[in-house]
Amino acid sequence: MLTKLNKISFEGDVKKDKDISAIVSFGNFLAIGSDESKRKIQILEQKQSDCYEVKDKLEIALPVLSEQEDQEIDIEGMSISNGNTLFIVGSHSLKRLKTDKKTYLSNRERITRVIREDKKNSIFKLTIDPQTGEEKDQSERKIIRIKEIIENDSILGIFSQIPSKENGVDIEGIASDDDNVLYLGFRGPVLRGNYVPVMVIEDFTKVSDYKLLFVDLGGYGIRDLCKVQGGFLIIAGPVGDGVGDYKLYFWNGVDSIPGTDKPQKTERSLLGKITLDDENSKAEGITLLEETDDIYKFIIVYDGVKNGDATVFQVDKSILKPTS
């Protein structure tokens, strides 16, 4: 059963506090990011069990990589490895312009336009001191781009030319293990059979050696994921902008594509429906706080509400029952 324990309060100036799309816990700190932020990662220090304070001096400014990029970056997911290696991913998506307070003909023209934004196409690797929350030597920063790899992939390529929220490519989650293996979770596309891609990058310096896994989330896309023992916790939600449920799954990381000669069995368990206290909110980020033999304890943040309505949940592992 998915049990809500308590709310987490954020003190201080949380930037774009209604657009929090990513969260990760390390030591006594949280890092949060927004898909509308000015390339900034904010670091919050724990003051009480249910209260974190923004530490302005610890704020991380991500670099501008080209003259064509503005100061914003579409931060969609963050993950921490070994307590000190922070990964940050953009959506790698296209965007169709929305209608505006303009004439009918102007809006008809607007929705024909699809925009490619290079600012969305990076994965950053930073080194963090878990004792102080500070970024270590910035010369250790590493940055990769996988847009070209996605465009050339035999499955993802066709979807790379379709805008996000229309079943086009849209990366919204990132997880990592202690070997710095990355798992990129896609909101879209969702393939026939309800298969959602997870891109596995085992070596940050050899991105071309990636592999694709697939997980069946019942027609939903991945809104975020985090690594746990033996698998992942996944927030599943709608691919598009329409109203829909948000659910939490456990997945053991084994490809959901079936086969008579498949050596390992896919295990996917529905852990529960994620409650939305505000109808305008969307479950967007998850970070693990504690795992024992019996429970998972984690924070979920929501886009569309003040300070992400950060909420602590707990799941009893006894409910892990494979659904696929």
C-alpha positions in Angstrom: 0.0 0.0 0.0 1.2 3.5 -0.9 1.0 5.5 2.4 1.4 9.2 2.6 3.5 10.1 5.7 4.0 13.9 5.8 4.7 17.0 3.9 8.1 18.6 3.5 8.5 22.3 3.8 11.0 24.4 1.8 12.3 27.6 3.4 13.9 30.4 1.5 13.6 31.6 -2.1 12.7 28.6 -4.2 13.0 29.7 -7.8 10.1 28.7 -10.2 8.5 27.1 -7.2 5.5 26.0 -9.2 7.6 24.3 -11.9 9.7 21.8 -9.9 10.3 18.9 -12.2 13.3 17.1 -10.6 14.5 16.2 -7.1 17.3 14.1 -5.6 18.5 13.5 -2.0 22.1 13.1 -0.9 23.4 13.4 2.7 21.5 16.0 4.5 20.6 17.8 1.3 18.1 18.0 -1.5 18.8 19.2 -5.0 15.8 20.5 -6.9 15.4 21.7 -10.5 12.8 23.2 -12.7 11.9 22.8 -16.3 11.6 26.6 -16.5 14.7 27.5 -14.5 17.5 29.8 -15.6 20.0 26.9 -15.7 20.1 26.8 -11.9 20.1 23.8 -9.6 19.1 24.8 -6.0 20.6 23.0 -3.0 18.5 22.8 0.2 19.9 21.7 3.6 17.9 19.7 6.1 17.0 21.7 9.2 14.4 19.4 10.7 13.1 16.0 9.6 10.3 17.7 7.6 12.0 21.0 6.7 14.8 22.0 4.2 16.3 25.4 3.7 17.5 26.9 0.5 21.3 27.6 0.6 21.9 30.3 -1.9 25.7 30.0 -1.7 25.4 26.3 -2.9 23.4 27.1 -6.0 24.8 25.5 -9.1 24.7 27.4 -12.4 25.0 25.1 -15.4 27.1 26.3 -18.4 25.7 27.8 -21.6 27.0 25.5 -24.4 26.5 27.6 -27.5 25.6 31.1 -28.6 22.2 29.8 -29.8 21.2 28.7 -26.3 19.6 31.1 -23.9 20.0 31.0 -20.2 17.1 28.6 -19.6 17.4 24.8 -19.6 14.7 22.2 -19.6 15.7 20.2 -16.4 13.6 17.1 -16.3 15.5 14.7 -14.1 18.3 14.3 -11.6 20.1 11.4 -10.0 23.0 10.8 -7.6 25.5 8.0 -7.6 27.8 7.0 -4.8 26.5 10.0 -2.8 28.7 12.4 -4.8 28.1 12.2 -8.6 25.1 14.3 -9.8 23.5 13.6 -13.2 21.1 16.1 -14.7 19.1 15.4 -17.9 17.1 17.6 -20.3 14.1 16.3 -22.2 15.7 16.1 -25.7 12.3 16.9 -27.1 10.7 19.1 -29.7 7.9 21.6 -28.9 4.8 22.7 -30.8 3.8 26.3 -30.2 0.7 26.8 -28.1 -2.2 29.0 -29.1 -2.1 32.5 -27.5 -4.3 35.6 -27.1 -4.0 36.3 -30.8 -6.3 36.1 -33.9 -7.7 32.9 -35.2 -5.4 32.9 -38.2 -2.4 33.7 -36.0 -3.1 30.8 -33.8 -3.7 28.5 -36.8 -0.2 29.5 -38.0 1.3 29.1 -34.5 0.3 25.4 -34.2 2.0 24.6 -37.5 5.3 25.5 -35.9 7.5 23.0 -34.2 10.6 24.3 -32.4 13.9 22.5 -31.7 15.7 23.8 -28.7 19.3 22.8 -28.2 19.1 23.8 -24.5 17.1 20.6 -23.9 19.7 18.2 -25.4 22.3 17.8 -22.7 23.2 15.4 -19.9 25.4 16.9 -17.2 27.7 15.1 -14.8 28.9 17.0 -11.7 30.8 16.1 -8.5 29.2 17.1 -5.2 30.6 17.0 -1.7 27.9 15.2 0.3 29.1 16.7 3.6 28.8 20.3 2.5 26.4 20.2 -0.4 29.0 22.1 -2.5 30.0 21.3 -6.1 33.6 20.3 -6.2 36.1 21.4 -8.9 34.0 22.6 -11.9 36.8 21.4 -14.2 35.5 17.9 -13.4 32.2 18.6 -15.1 31.3 16.5 -18.1 28.6 17.0 -20.6 27.2 14.7 -23.3 24.5 15.1 -25.9 22.5 12.2 -27.3 20.1 13.9 -29.7 21.9 12.5 -32.7 22.0 9.0 -31.2 18.2 9.2 -30.6 17.6 10.4 -34.2 19.6 7.5 -35.6 18.0 4.8 -33.5 15.9 2.3 -35.4 13.0 2.8 -33.0 13.4 6.2 -31.4 14.4 8.0 -34.7 10.9 8.3 -36.2 9.6 9.7 -32.9 12.4 12.2 -32.6 10.7 14.4 -35.3 7.4 14.5 -33.3 6.8 17.0 -30.6 6.7 16.0 -27.0 3.2 15.4 -25.5 2.2 14.1 -29.0 4.0 10.8 -28.4 7.3 12.2 -29.6 10.6 11.7 -27.8 10.5 13.2 -24.3 13.0 12.2 -21.6 11.6 12.9 -18.1 13.5 10.7 -15.7 17.0 9.6 -14.9 18.3 7.0 -12.5 21.8 5.8 -11.8 23.5 3.0 -9.9 26.8 3.0 -7.9 28.7 2.1 -11.1 27.5 5.3 -12.7 25.3 3.4 -15.2 22.5 5.7 -16.3 18.9 4.8 -17.0 17.0 7.4 -19.0 13.2 7.1 -18.7 11.0 8.3 -21.6 7.6 9.9 -21.2 7.2 9.2 -24.9 7.0 7.5 -27.1 4.7 4.7 -25.9 4.9 1.9 -28.5 2.2 -0.6 -29.5 1.9 -3.1 -26.6 2.3 -0.2 -24.1 6.1 -0.5 -24.2 8.0 2.6 -22.9 11.8 3.0 -23.6 14.5 3.1 -21.0 17.9 4.0 -22.4 20.8 2.4 -20.6 24.2 4.2 -20.8 26.9 2.2 -19.1 29.8 4.5 -19.9 29.5 8.3 -19.9 32.4 8.5 -22.4 30.9 5.8 -24.8 27.4 6.9 -25.3 27.1 5.1 -28.6 27.3 1.8 -26.7 23.8 2.4 -25.2 21.0 -0.2 -25.2 17.3 0.2 -25.0 15.0 -1.7 -22.6 11.2 -1.5 -22.5 8.7 -1.5 -19.7 5.0 -1.9 -19.9 3.2 0.8 -17.8 -0.3 0.1 -19.1 -0.2 2.9 -21.7 1.4 5.5 -19.5 4.8 7.1 -19.9 7.7 7.5 -17.4 7.5 10.8 -15.4 10.5 9.9 -13.2 12.3 6.9 -11.8 14.8 6.1 -9.1 17.1 3.1 -8.4 16.3 0.7 -5.6 17.6 -2.7 -4.7 16.9 -5.1 -7.5 15.2 -2.5 -9.7 13.4 0.8 -9.9 10.5 2.9 -8.6 8.7 4.5 -11.5 6.2 7.4 -11.6 3.9 6.6 -14.5 1.7 9.3 -16.0 0.0 10.5 -19.1 2.1 11.1 -22.3 0.0 14.2 -23.3 -1.3 17.2 -21.4 -4.7 15.7 -20.7 -6.0 14.8 -17.3 -5.0 11.3 -16.1 -3.9 9.2 -13.2 -0.4 9.0 -11.8 0.8 5.6 -10.5 3.8 4.2 -8.8 5.4 1.0 -10.1 8.3 -1.3 -9.1 10.1 -2.7 -12.1 13.0 -5.1 -11.8 14.8 -3.7 -14.9 14.4 -6.7 -17.1 13.2 -5.9 -20.6 9.4 -6.4 -20.9 9.6 -7.6 -24.5 8.6 -11.3 -24.3 10.5 -14.2 -25.8 10.5 -18.0 -25.5 14.2 -18.0 -25.0 14.2 -15.1 -22.5 16.6 -16.0 -19.6 15.1 -13.6 -17.0 11.6 -12.8 -16.0 10.2 -9.3 -16.1 8.7 -8.3 -12.8 6.5 -5.2 -12.6 4.3 -4.4 -9.6 1.7 -1.7 -9.3 2.4 -0.1 -5.8 -0.5 2.3 -5.9 -2.1 5.4 -7.3 -0.4 8.7 -6.4 -2.9 11.1 -4.9 -3.1 14.6 -6.2 -4.1 17.2 -3.5 -4.4 19.8 -6.2 -6.2 19.1 -9.5 -3.6 21.2 -11.3 -0.6 19.2 -10.0 1.4 16.6 -11.8 3.6 14.0 -10.1 7.0 14.8 -11.7 9.9 13.8 -9.4 10.9 11.1 -7.0 13.9 10.5 -4.8 14.6 7.6 -2.4 15.1 8.5 1.3 15.4 5.1 2.9 15.2 1.4 1.9 15.1 -1.5 4.3 14.2 -5.2 3.8 10.6 -4.2 4.5 9.9 -0.7 3.1 10.7 2.1 0.6 10.5 5.7 1.8 10.7 8.5 -0.7 9.8 12.0 -1.6 7.5 12.9 -4.5 7.3 16.5 -5.9 4.6 17.8 -8.1 4.7 20.3 -11.0 2.0 23.1 -10.9 1.9 23.7 -7.1 3.9 25.8 -4.7 7.2 24.3 -3.7 6.3 21.1 -5.5 4.0 20.1 -2.6 6.9 17.8 -1.5 5.4 14.8 0.2 7.0 11.8 1.9 5.5 8.4 1.1 6.2 4.9 2.2 5.5 1.5 0.6 5.5 -1.9 2.3 7.4 -4.3 0.2 5.0 -7.1 1.1 2.7 -5.8 -1.6 5.2 -6.5 -4.4 3.3 -8.7 -6.7 4.3 -9.0 -10.3 1.7 -7.8 -12.8 3.7 -8.7 -15.9 
